[in-house]
């Protein structure tokens, strides 16, 4: 499904906080921009996966898209990651600007206001702006209407992605949320 979608009417189509809504809208705009594609950055490149460009824009990987979206929304999660993960940050010699799927919950806790749920607790009650995670593997933003907005890279269901800057098809897009193996959901509750 294209990121140009209109979520079905329902309680999950409006984020619980204007900053969360701003994050979701930004992520959808990135998904709609053909200049923005998938990359895990040159620092993570291998011969089999010759990543181009930066994972910090205009290309993103799954976690950098979420970090940038929520920072754009007004949650300074990138600064939290940089300040509280010095070993991780130095591992990339400063070439990785934002965190990963395995650091996001720790960073959201330090930021404050987010609550962690397990998928089975909330899978039938998702809220727009929920962060869906398979720790150490993949992360996405729930966009409403049963869909996520996420960076899935060259192995996305369209089969059109390539290791080139920009989107060759489906690299950053909206996908059905259910049946994907999500384990944790992080929701802004203000608590």
C-alpha positions in Angstrom: 0.0 0.0 0.0 1.3 3.4 -0.8 2.0 5.9 2.0 -0.6 8.1 0.3 -3.4 6.6 2.3 -6.3 7.7 4.2 -6.7 5.7 7.4 -10.1 4.3 8.0 -12.2 6.2 10.5 -11.6 5.0 14.1 -9.9 5.7 17.4 -6.5 4.8 16.0 -6.5 7.6 13.3 -5.5 10.4 15.7 -2.4 10.3 17.8 -2.8 10.9 21.5 -0.5 13.9 21.5 0.1 16.6 18.9 3.8 15.9 18.9 3.2 12.2 18.2 0.9 13.2 15.4 3.6 15.5 14.0 6.0 12.5 14.1 3.6 10.3 12.2 2.9 12.9 9.6 6.6 13.5 9.0 7.3 9.8 8.6 4.4 9.5 6.0 5.8 12.6 4.2 9.2 10.8 4.0 7.6 7.7 2.7 5.8 9.7 0.0 9.0 11.4 -1.1 10.8 9.4 -3.9 14.1 11.1 -3.0 14.0 9.2 0.3 14.9 5.5 0.2 16.5 2.9 2.4 20.1 2.8 3.6 21.8 1.4 6.7 24.7 3.8 5.9 28.1 3.2 4.4 29.5 2.3 7.9 27.3 -0.9 7.9 28.0 -1.9 4.3 29.0 -5.3 3.2 29.7 -6.7 -0.2 26.3 -8.4 -0.2 24.6 -5.3 1.1 26.4 -2.3 -0.5 24.5 0.4 1.4 24.8 3.8 -0.1 24.4 7.2 1.4 23.4 8.0 4.9 20.8 6.4 7.2 20.2 9.9 8.5 18.5 11.3 5.5 17.5 11.4 2.7 17.7 7.6 3.1 16.8 5.9 6.4 16.7 2.5 7.9 13.9 1.3 10.1 15.3 2.7 13.4 16.7 6.0 12.0 13.3 6.7 10.5 11.6 6.4 13.9 14.3 8.3 15.7 14.1 11.2 13.2 10.3 11.2 13.1 10.0 11.5 16.9 12.8 14.1 17.1 10.9 16.1 14.4 7.8 15.7 16.4 9.4 17.3 19.4 10.8 14.3 21.3 14.6 14.8 21.3 15.3 11.1 21.3 18.4 11.5 19.1 20.1 13.7 21.7 19.2 11.2 24.4 20.8 8.4 22.4 24.0 10.4 21.7 24.4 11.5 25.3 23.5 8.2 27.0 25.0 5.6 24.7 28.6 6.9 24.4 30.1 3.4 23.8 27.6 2.8 21.0 28.0 6.2 19.6 31.8 5.9 19.5 31.6 2.4 18.0 30.5 4.2 14.8 33.0 7.1 15.3 30.1 9.6 15.2 29.1 8.4 11.7 25.8 7.0 13.1 23.7 9.9 14.3 20.7 8.1 15.7 20.1 4.8 17.6 18.9 1.4 16.6 16.0 -1.0 17.3 17.9 -2.4 20.2 18.4 1.0 21.9 15.1 2.6 21.3 13.2 1.5 24.4 16.1 2.5 26.7 16.2 5.9 25.0 12.4 6.3 25.3 12.6 5.5 29.0 15.2 8.1 29.5 13.2 10.6 27.5 10.1 9.8 29.7 6.4 9.6 29.0 6.4 6.3 27.1 4.9 3.1 28.3 6.0 -0.4 27.1 3.3 -3.0 26.3 3.7 -6.4 24.9 2.1 -7.0 21.5 -0.6 -9.4 22.7 -1.7 -6.8 25.3 -2.5 -4.1 22.7 -2.6 -5.7 19.2 -6.3 -5.1 18.9 -6.1 -1.6 20.4 -3.2 0.1 18.6 -3.1 3.9 18.6 -1.7 6.1 15.9 1.9 6.8 16.8 2.6 3.6 18.6 6.1 2.3 18.0 6.1 -1.4 17.1 9.3 -3.3 17.8 11.0 -6.6 17.3 14.0 -5.8 19.6 17.4 -6.0 17.9 15.6 -6.5 14.5 13.0 -4.1 13.3 10.9 -1.1 14.4 8.0 0.8 12.8 5.4 3.5 13.5 1.7 2.6 13.6 0.0 5.0 11.2 -3.6 4.0 11.8 -6.2 2.1 9.9 -4.2 -1.2 10.4 -1.0 0.1 8.8 2.5 1.0 9.8 4.8 3.5 8.1 8.3 2.0 8.1 11.6 1.6 6.2 11.8 -2.0 5.0 14.6 -1.7 2.6 15.4 -3.7 -0.5 13.6 -6.8 0.8 10.3 -5.1 0.9 7.2 -6.9 -0.4 7.2 -5.0 -3.7 10.5 -6.5 -4.7 11.6 -3.2 -6.3 14.1 -1.9 -3.8 17.8 -1.5 -4.8 20.9 -0.4 -3.1 20.8 3.1 -4.5 19.9 6.5 -2.9 16.2 7.3 -3.2 13.2 5.0 -3.3 13.0 2.5 -6.1 9.7 1.2 -4.8 8.4 0.3 -1.3 11.6 0.9 0.6 9.8 3.3 2.9 6.1 2.8 2.8 2.9 1.7 4.6 2.4 -1.9 5.3 -0.2 -4.0 7.2 0.6 -4.1 10.9 -0.9 -7.4 11.8 0.8 -10.8 11.5 4.3 -9.4 11.5 5.9 -10.9 14.6 5.9 -7.7 16.7 6.9 -8.2 20.3 6.8 -4.8 22.0 4.8 -1.6 21.6 5.9 1.7 22.9 3.2 4.3 23.4 3.3 7.9 24.5 1.2 8.1 27.6 2.7 11.1 29.2 3.4 9.1 32.4 
